[in-house]
């Protein structure tokens, strides 16, 4: 466990969330804030990541729990922090349950599919295709249940959030929406984004207060245009090159930058439009994220993280080349390293390989994820919060299997 001061490097301010649930807000609006410190997060991510590597992945349930507690406690609405009260043992138990279920699916269902594939089609291609198609609904099912668990373990002002059961309903809707989106080459992405978000939001509760998603999917058409315009120009350039009418190569760089900006704009504007249209009783939300700020967080954050992580990539590559006897094939003179035992080289190379991902993950948290959380939190305002003093507590959602399927299928949720 981490102490409250360890979560964000500063003393907790504002009312105690355990006792503030019934206190009527005096302000007409509650501004958002983020109080977390980068160096505290970087050290926490490195420390918990190292323990995850040393325990061969077992500690990742504790790592994710501690990181969520840090992020949740750093977000303040009206100076009151959110809380994450998830239990890593719940995550571990849910993961084991999911592994047993998936082992049955892989061992029995895939065996039947393989038998039918060889019997009817004289090959295994059909079995692999049907198995992949069968995994897709489970992926969406797992993502919904993971969100339900995270909300059930999140509190603000001492009041629990919650998400109604409906994972299979979300799964088949997501499959249909994604199929339509792919068939239309992404043109129906706004429709998919809106209706899946509405399915989530309309089943979300804060205490006994239900959230509602207003608006329509057409309000997301403009964000989509931010991405389509540069992509269409890049596609036109590719067609011109194929036809022998090659455009100036220098045009590709600004178009790629424009496409990157378009992706940031699409994500930011879609979030803003959807959040503005949400209601919780008489409570409204006013997000004001800035597209350029989000774009530069991605560019500078991933650029810096990649630059630092690449320093670790060179020694990792050298050790792995020697460990697998590839130095001679590549014409490298590494005689001193080649005299070391092969087993030691493989061990050192493996540890260095996983350390590379450890460093990358910690830097991504510090320079990408945290700045994004801070920007979105600081530009969010809660309007007309008077209804908060009337919100009653909701029963605890036991949900013993936690995020097991999301962990087993590598879906993830939030952090």
C-alpha positions as CSV (number, residue, x, y, z in Angstrom):
1,X,0.0,0.0,0.0
2,X,1.1,3.6,-0.5
3,X,0.4,6.4,1.9
4,X,-1.7,9.4,0.9
5,X,1.3,11.6,0.6
6,X,3.0,9.1,-1.7
7,X,0.1,9.2,-4.1
8,X,0.9,12.6,-5.5
9,X,3.7,14.0,-3.5
10,X,1.6,16.5,-1.6
11,X,-0.8,16.6,1.3
12,X,-4.5,16.0,0.5
13,X,-6.5,19.2,0.5
14,X,-10.2,19.9,0.5
15,X,-13.0,18.0,2.3
16,X,-12.7,14.4,3.2
17,X,-14.4,12.3,0.5
18,X,-15.8,10.0,3.1
19,X,-17.8,12.7,4.8
20,X,-18.4,15.2,1.9
21,X,-21.1,13.2,0.2
22,X,-23.9,15.0,2.0
23,X,-22.5,18.5,2.0
24,X,-24.3,20.8,-0.4
25,X,-21.9,22.5,-2.8
26,X,-21.9,26.3,-2.4
27,X,-20.4,27.2,-5.8
28,X,-22.4,27.4,-9.0
29,X,-19.6,25.4,-10.7
30,X,-16.9,23.0,-9.6
31,X,-13.6,23.4,-11.5
32,X,-11.3,20.4,-12.2
33,X,-7.7,20.2,-11.1
34,X,-4.8,17.8,-11.2
35,X,-2.2,17.8,-8.4
36,X,0.0,14.8,-9.2
37,X,3.8,15.3,-9.6
38,X,5.7,13.8,-12.5
39,X,8.7,12.6,-10.6
40,X,6.5,10.8,-8.1
41,X,4.7,8.9,-10.9
42,X,7.9,8.1,-12.7
43,X,9.4,6.5,-9.6
44,X,6.2,4.7,-8.8
45,X,6.0,3.3,-12.4
46,X,9.6,2.2,-12.4
47,X,9.4,0.6,-9.0
48,X,6.2,-1.3,-9.6
49,X,7.3,-2.2,-13.1
50,X,10.6,-3.7,-11.8
51,X,8.7,-5.8,-9.3
52,X,6.4,-7.0,-12.1
53,X,9.4,-8.1,-14.2
54,X,11.1,-9.8,-11.2
55,X,7.9,-11.7,-10.3
56,X,7.4,-12.8,-13.9
57,X,4.3,-10.7,-14.3
58,X,2.5,-11.7,-11.1
59,X,2.9,-8.2,-9.5
60,X,1.1,-6.5,-12.4
61,X,-2.2,-6.7,-10.5
62,X,-0.7,-4.7,-7.6
63,X,1.1,-2.4,-10.1
64,X,-2.1,-1.5,-11.9
65,X,-3.9,-0.9,-8.5
66,X,-1.2,1.4,-7.2
67,X,-1.0,3.4,-10.4
68,X,-4.8,3.8,-10.5
69,X,-4.8,5.0,-6.9
70,X,-2.2,7.6,-7.8
71,X,-4.1,8.9,-10.8
72,X,-7.5,8.9,-9.2
73,X,-6.3,10.7,-6.1
74,X,-4.6,13.3,-8.3
75,X,-7.8,14.3,-10.1
76,X,-9.8,16.9,-8.1
77,X,-13.3,18.2,-8.9
78,X,-14.1,21.1,-6.6
79,X,-10.9,20.4,-4.7
80,X,-12.2,16.9,-3.7
81,X,-10.1,13.9,-5.0
82,X,-11.5,10.8,-6.6
83,X,-10.7,7.4,-4.9
84,X,-9.9,4.0,-6.3
85,X,-10.6,1.2,-3.9
86,X,-9.9,-1.8,-6.1
87,X,-8.2,-4.9,-4.6
88,X,-5.3,-6.6,-6.4
89,X,-6.4,-10.0,-5.0
90,X,-9.7,-9.5,-6.8
91,X,-7.9,-8.9,-10.1
92,X,-5.7,-12.0,-9.5
93,X,-8.7,-14.2,-8.8
94,X,-10.6,-12.9,-11.8
95,X,-7.6,-13.5,-14.0
96,X,-7.4,-17.2,-12.9
97,X,-11.1,-17.7,-13.5
98,X,-10.8,-16.2,-17.0
99,X,-7.8,-18.3,-17.8
100,X,-9.7,-21.5,-16.9
101,X,-12.6,-20.4,-19.1
102,X,-10.4,-19.5,-22.0
103,X,-8.4,-22.7,-21.7
104,X,-11.7,-24.5,-22.1
105,X,-12.6,-22.4,-25.2
106,X,-9.2,-22.9,-26.8
107,X,-8.9,-26.6,-25.9
108,X,-12.5,-27.7,-26.7
109,X,-14.0,-25.2,-29.1
110,X,-10.9,-24.9,-31.2
111,X,-10.5,-28.7,-31.4
112,X,-14.1,-29.0,-32.7
113,X,-13.5,-26.2,-35.2
114,X,-10.2,-27.8,-36.4
115,X,-12.0,-31.2,-36.9
116,X,-14.8,-29.6,-38.9
117,X,-12.4,-27.5,-40.9
118,X,-10.3,-30.6,-42.0
119,X,-13.5,-32.6,-42.6
120,X,-15.3,-30.0,-44.7
121,X,-12.5,-27.9,-46.2
122,X,-9.5,-30.2,-46.2
123,X,-7.4,-27.6,-44.3
124,X,-7.1,-25.5,-41.1
125,X,-7.7,-22.0,-42.5
126,X,-11.4,-22.0,-41.8
127,X,-10.8,-23.1,-38.2
128,X,-8.4,-20.3,-37.6
129,X,-10.7,-17.8,-39.1
130,X,-13.8,-18.9,-37.1
131,X,-11.7,-19.0,-33.9
132,X,-10.6,-15.4,-34.5
133,X,-14.2,-14.3,-35.2
134,X,-15.3,-16.0,-32.0
135,X,-12.7,-14.1,-30.0
136,X,-13.9,-10.7,-31.1
137,X,-17.2,-10.7,-29.1
138,X,-15.3,-11.9,-26.1
139,X,-12.9,-8.9,-26.5
140,X,-15.8,-6.4,-26.3
141,X,-17.5,-8.4,-23.5
142,X,-14.3,-8.2,-21.5
143,X,-13.8,-4.5,-22.1
144,X,-17.4,-3.7,-20.8
145,X,-16.9,-5.9,-17.7
146,X,-13.5,-4.2,-17.0
147,X,-15.2,-0.8,-17.2
148,X,-17.9,-2.0,-14.8
149,X,-15.3,-3.2,-12.3
150,X,-13.4,0.1,-12.5
151,X,-16.5,2.2,-11.9
152,X,-17.7,0.0,-9.1
153,X,-14.3,0.6,-7.3
154,X,-14.3,4.3,-7.9
155,X,-15.7,6.9,-5.4
156,X,-16.0,10.6,-5.3
157,X,-17.3,12.5,-2.2
158,X,-17.6,9.1,-0.7
159,X,-20.3,8.0,-3.2
160,X,-19.7,5.0,-5.4
161,X,-20.0,4.9,-9.2
162,X,-21.6,1.9,-10.9
163,X,-22.3,0.4,-14.3
164,X,-25.4,-1.8,-14.9
165,X,-24.8,-5.4,-16.2
166,X,-25.0,-5.5,-20.0
167,X,-21.7,-6.9,-21.3
168,X,-23.2,-9.2,-23.9
169,X,-25.5,-6.5,-25.2
170,X,-22.5,-4.2,-25.6
171,X,-20.6,-7.0,-27.3
172,X,-23.0,-7.7,-30.1
173,X,-23.7,-4.0,-30.6
174,X,-19.9,-3.3,-30.8
175,X,-19.4,-6.1,-33.4
176,X,-22.2,-4.7,-35.6
177,X,-21.0,-1.1,-35.4
178,X,-17.4,-2.1,-36.1
179,X,-18.5,-4.2,-39.1
180,X,-20.4,-1.2,-40.5
181,X,-17.5,1.1,-39.8
182,X,-15.0,-1.2,-41.6
183,X,-17.4,-1.8,-44.5
184,X,-17.7,2.0,-45.0
185,X,-13.9,2.5,-44.7
186,X,-14.3,4.5,-41.5
187,X,-17.1,6.9,-42.6
188,X,-19.5,5.6,-40.0
189,X,-17.0,5.9,-37.2
190,X,-19.0,8.8,-35.6
191,X,-22.1,6.7,-35.5
192,X,-20.2,3.8,-33.8
193,X,-18.5,6.1,-31.4
194,X,-21.7,7.8,-30.3
195,X,-23.9,4.8,-29.9
196,X,-21.3,2.7,-28.0
197,X,-20.6,5.7,-25.7
198,X,-24.4,6.2,-25.2
199,X,-24.7,2.5,-24.3
200,X,-22.0,3.0,-21.6
201,X,-23.2,6.3,-20.3
202,X,-26.9,5.5,-20.1
203,X,-26.0,2.5,-17.8
204,X,-23.6,4.5,-15.6
205,X,-24.7,5.6,-12.1
206,X,-23.2,8.0,-9.5
207,X,-24.9,6.8,-6.3
208,X,-28.6,6.8,-7.2
209,X,-28.1,9.4,-9.9
210,X,-28.1,8.1,-13.4
211,X,-26.1,9.6,-16.3
212,X,-27.5,10.2,-19.7
213,X,-25.9,10.8,-23.1
214,X,-27.6,13.4,-25.1
215,X,-26.9,14.7,-28.6
216,X,-26.6,12.7,-31.8
217,X,-23.9,11.0,-33.8
218,X,-23.8,13.7,-36.4
219,X,-22.1,16.0,-34.0
220,X,-19.0,13.9,-34.4
221,X,-18.8,14.3,-38.2
222,X,-16.6,17.4,-37.9
223,X,-14.0,15.7,-35.7
224,X,-13.8,12.9,-38.3
225,X,-13.1,15.4,-41.1
226,X,-9.9,16.4,-39.2
227,X,-8.5,13.0,-40.0
228,X,-10.1,12.2,-43.3
229,X,-8.8,15.3,-45.1
230,X,-5.0,14.6,-44.7
231,X,-5.6,10.8,-45.2
232,X,-7.4,11.4,-48.5
233,X,-4.6,13.7,-49.7
234,X,-2.0,11.0,-48.8
235,X,-4.0,8.4,-50.6
236,X,-4.2,10.7,-53.7
237,X,-0.4,11.1,-53.5
238,X,0.0,7.3,-53.4
239,X,-2.2,6.9,-56.4
240,X,-0.3,9.6,-58.3
241,X,3.0,7.8,-57.5
242,X,1.6,4.5,-58.7
243,X,0.5,6.2,-62.0
244,X,4.0,7.6,-62.5
245,X,2.9,11.2,-61.6
246,X,5.0,11.3,-58.4
247,X,4.3,14.4,-56.3
248,X,7.1,16.2,-54.6
249,X,8.4,14.0,-51.7
250,X,8.5,17.1,-49.4
251,X,4.7,17.2,-49.4
252,X,4.5,13.9,-47.5
253,X,6.0,15.3,-44.3
254,X,3.5,18.2,-43.8
255,X,0.6,15.8,-44.7
256,X,1.8,13.3,-42.1
257,X,2.0,16.0,-39.5
258,X,-1.4,17.2,-40.5
259,X,-2.7,13.6,-40.1
260,X,-1.1,13.4,-36.7
261,X,-2.8,16.7,-35.7
262,X,-6.0,15.4,-37.2
263,X,-5.9,12.3,-35.0
264,X,-5.3,14.4,-31.9
265,X,-8.1,16.8,-32.9
266,X,-10.5,13.9,-33.6
267,X,-9.9,12.4,-30.2
268,X,-10.0,15.7,-28.3
269,X,-13.1,17.2,-30.1
270,X,-15.0,13.9,-29.9
271,X,-14.4,13.8,-26.1
272,X,-15.5,17.4,-25.7
273,X,-18.7,17.0,-27.8
274,X,-19.7,13.8,-26.0
275,X,-18.9,15.2,-22.5
276,X,-20.8,18.4,-23.2
277,X,-23.9,16.3,-24.1
278,X,-23.8,14.3,-20.9
279,X,-26.2,15.0,-18.1
280,X,-26.6,13.7,-14.5
281,X,-29.9,15.0,-13.2
282,X,-29.5,18.7,-13.5
283,X,-25.7,18.5,-13.5
284,X,-23.8,19.4,-16.7
285,X,-20.2,19.2,-17.8
286,X,-18.1,21.8,-19.6
287,X,-14.9,20.4,-21.1
288,X,-12.5,22.9,-22.8
289,X,-9.5,20.8,-23.9
290,X,-7.2,22.4,-26.4
291,X,-6.3,20.4,-29.5
292,X,-2.8,21.9,-30.0
293,X,-2.0,21.1,-26.4
294,X,-3.0,17.5,-26.8
295,X,-1.1,17.2,-30.1
296,X,2.2,18.5,-28.6
297,X,1.8,16.2,-25.6
298,X,1.7,13.2,-28.0
299,X,4.6,14.5,-30.2
300,X,6.9,15.6,-27.4
301,X,5.9,12.9,-24.9
302,X,6.4,10.0,-27.3
303,X,9.4,11.6,-28.9
304,X,11.2,12.0,-25.5
305,X,10.1,8.6,-24.3
306,X,11.4,7.0,-27.5
307,X,14.7,8.8,-27.4
308,X,15.4,7.8,-23.8
309,X,14.2,4.2,-24.3
310,X,16.4,3.9,-27.5
311,X,19.5,4.3,-25.2
312,X,18.6,1.0,-23.7
313,X,18.0,-0.6,-27.1
314,X,21.6,-0.6,-28.3
315,X,23.1,-2.8,-25.4
316,X,20.0,-5.0,-25.5
317,X,20.5,-5.6,-29.2
318,X,24.2,-6.4,-28.8
319,X,23.7,-8.9,-26.0
320,X,20.9,-10.7,-28.0
321,X,23.0,-10.8,-31.2
322,X,25.8,-12.6,-29.3
323,X,23.4,-14.8,-27.3
324,X,21.9,-16.2,-30.4
325,X,25.1,-16.5,-32.3
326,X,24.4,-13.9,-35.0
327,X,27.5,-11.8,-34.6
328,X,29.5,-13.6,-37.2
329,X,26.6,-13.5,-39.7
330,X,26.4,-9.7,-39.3
331,X,30.1,-9.2,-39.5
332,X,30.5,-7.9,-35.9
333,X,33.7,-8.4,-33.9
334,X,32.4,-9.2,-30.4
335,X,34.9,-11.8,-29.3
336,X,35.0,-10.8,-25.6
337,X,31.2,-11.2,-25.2
338,X,31.2,-14.5,-27.3
339,X,33.4,-16.1,-24.7
340,X,30.8,-15.8,-22.0
341,X,28.4,-18.7,-21.2
342,X,25.4,-18.8,-23.6
343,X,23.0,-19.3,-20.8
344,X,24.2,-16.2,-19.0
345,X,23.9,-14.2,-22.2
346,X,20.4,-15.3,-22.8
347,X,19.4,-14.5,-19.1
348,X,21.1,-11.0,-19.3
349,X,19.6,-10.4,-22.7
350,X,16.1,-11.3,-21.6
351,X,16.3,-9.1,-18.5
352,X,17.6,-6.2,-20.6
353,X,14.8,-6.8,-23.1
354,X,12.1,-6.6,-20.5
355,X,13.9,-3.7,-18.8
356,X,13.5,-1.8,-22.1
357,X,9.7,-2.2,-21.9
358,X,9.8,-1.2,-18.3
359,X,11.6,2.0,-19.0
360,X,9.3,2.8,-22.0
361,X,6.1,2.2,-19.9
362,X,7.3,4.4,-17.1
363,X,8.3,7.2,-19.5
364,X,5.0,6.9,-21.3
365,X,3.2,7.4,-18.0
366,X,5.3,10.4,-17.0
367,X,5.4,12.2,-20.4
368,X,2.2,11.2,-22.2
369,X,-0.5,9.7,-19.9
370,X,-0.1,12.0,-16.9
371,X,0.0,15.2,-19.0
372,X,-3.1,14.2,-20.9
373,X,-4.9,13.4,-17.6
374,X,-3.8,16.8,-16.2
375,X,-4.9,18.7,-19.2
376,X,-8.3,17.1,-19.4
377,X,-8.9,17.4,-15.7
378,X,-7.8,21.1,-15.6
379,X,-10.1,22.0,-18.5
380,X,-13.2,20.3,-17.1
381,X,-15.9,22.1,-15.1
382,X,-18.9,20.7,-13.3
383,X,-21.9,23.0,-13.8
384,X,-25.0,23.3,-11.5
385,X,-23.7,20.9,-8.8
386,X,-26.5,21.5,-6.3
387,X,-28.0,18.1,-7.0
388,X,-24.9,16.4,-5.5
389,X,-26.1,17.0,-1.9
390,X,-29.2,14.8,-2.6
391,X,-27.3,11.8,-4.1
392,X,-27.6,8.7,-2.0
393,X,-25.1,5.8,-1.7
394,X,-25.5,2.8,-4.0
395,X,-25.0,-0.8,-2.9
396,X,-21.5,-2.3,-3.4
397,X,-21.1,-4.3,-6.6
398,X,-19.3,-7.5,-5.4
399,X,-18.2,-8.5,-9.0
400,X,-15.7,-11.1,-7.7
401,X,-14.1,-11.8,-11.1
402,X,-12.9,-8.2,-11.5
403,X,-11.1,-7.6,-14.8
404,X,-10.1,-11.2,-15.3
405,X,-11.2,-11.5,-19.0
406,X,-9.7,-8.1,-19.8
407,X,-6.4,-9.2,-18.3
408,X,-6.4,-12.6,-20.0
409,X,-7.3,-11.1,-23.4
410,X,-5.0,-8.1,-22.9
411,X,-7.9,-5.6,-23.3
412,X,-7.0,-3.5,-20.4
413,X,-9.1,-0.8,-18.8
414,X,-8.1,2.8,-18.0
415,X,-4.6,2.5,-16.6
